[in-house]
Amino acid sequence: MARFQVALDVLLPLLEQQPPAEPAQRILVAFILYSLYAPHPISINPFKSALYVTFRRERDNACALFGPQVVSQDEQLVWVLWKILKGDGNDIGPYSPSTLARSPLPEQLRAYNLNLDENQYIHMHDIDGYIYASGPARQAKEERPPWYDEWMADPDDAQRNCDVGRALKLVVAARERVLTLSEQRDLTREISSVVAAGVLTSSDIAPLVSNNPVVAHPLLVAMLARNQTTGNKGADPNNAVDANNTVASTNNHNLPAPILGVIAQLAPRLPTLDLMGRLLRDTTPTPNGTVADVVRVEVLGRFVHEAINYLDGVEREATGDDTHAQGVQHVSVWLFIWGGEVCE
């Protein structure tokens, strides 16, 4: 939350201030606002509306005040914002802001040639509630992705839109900090919508578990159940299929290998052990038995193996603290409780 507040109070004014700051500085600010949420689609970035408004204003200024014959000093900023809003922000990552600000643009990338379809862009699920479209554009027919109806059960319900949007923001925050009890409740109520939106990836699991194991549990259950019922339709029931539709293992559980692999390799710290206990007690039904059945067969043995390897590595590093001793104690207590499951 601290990073978000700094971005809101310090960085955003630099992007929008009048008279404007130097182009290189504004390019840097735009990229930072993008990169704070870069692992996720631009559609859930809480600063996307501000980026879009700046793009439209600077593009219109460049076209009205300079035209094709004269290059505005902010045209590079317009191009950077255009790249970010199109979802290609990573392309500019290797270059410094000063390099981008000085680099001449080819004719096809001049401001008057850069456009964003307003109808398409304003339907990128504006979760921050900021509506920047004109009246006619708001009334245009929406082009929605396949999961939109599930993500937004009642598109006329403004409160529902607000709740789902807040939950998506909380998922991003949950990777970086411990959520308050109120935030955990708000997110838990919208678990199905968050998972349906498809914004979570395997790389999100470890930080979620570390900071918020109580929230990670229902999220993982929903992710596993959804992938079983929708991700592998028509697949061979004897094969697990990963996200790239390639055979990952031979068993009778149609689960995505990346998710199972990440769970099995989580460091055996207290939040992870708490999560594993919750999963092993979870009786939520799935097409292949309960969640507990799936975790017991697919994850438990490998998790214990990886936990022992992790503790061996900590011991070899010999950091001088009690990390190894505490880790052994925690895993030993956990195995005392769940050891019978491992041996079955």
Secondary structure, DSSP 8 states (H G I E B T S, - for coil): -HHHHHIIIIIHHHHH-SS---HHHHHHHHHHHHHTTTTS-GGG-TTHHHHHHHHHHHHHHHHHHTTTTS--TTHHHHHHHHHHHTT-GGGGTTS-HHHHHHS---GGGSGGG----HHHHHTS--TT----S-HHHHTS-----TTHHHH-S-TT-HHHHHHHHHHHHHHHHHTTS---HHHHHHHHHTHHHHHHHT---GGGHHHHHHH-HHHHHHHHHHHHHHIIIIITTT--TTEEE-TTS-EEEESS----HHHHHHHHTS--SHHHHHHHHHHHH---EETTEEHHHHHHHHTHHHHHHHHHHHHHHHHHH--SSSHHHHHHHHHHHHHHHHHHHHH-
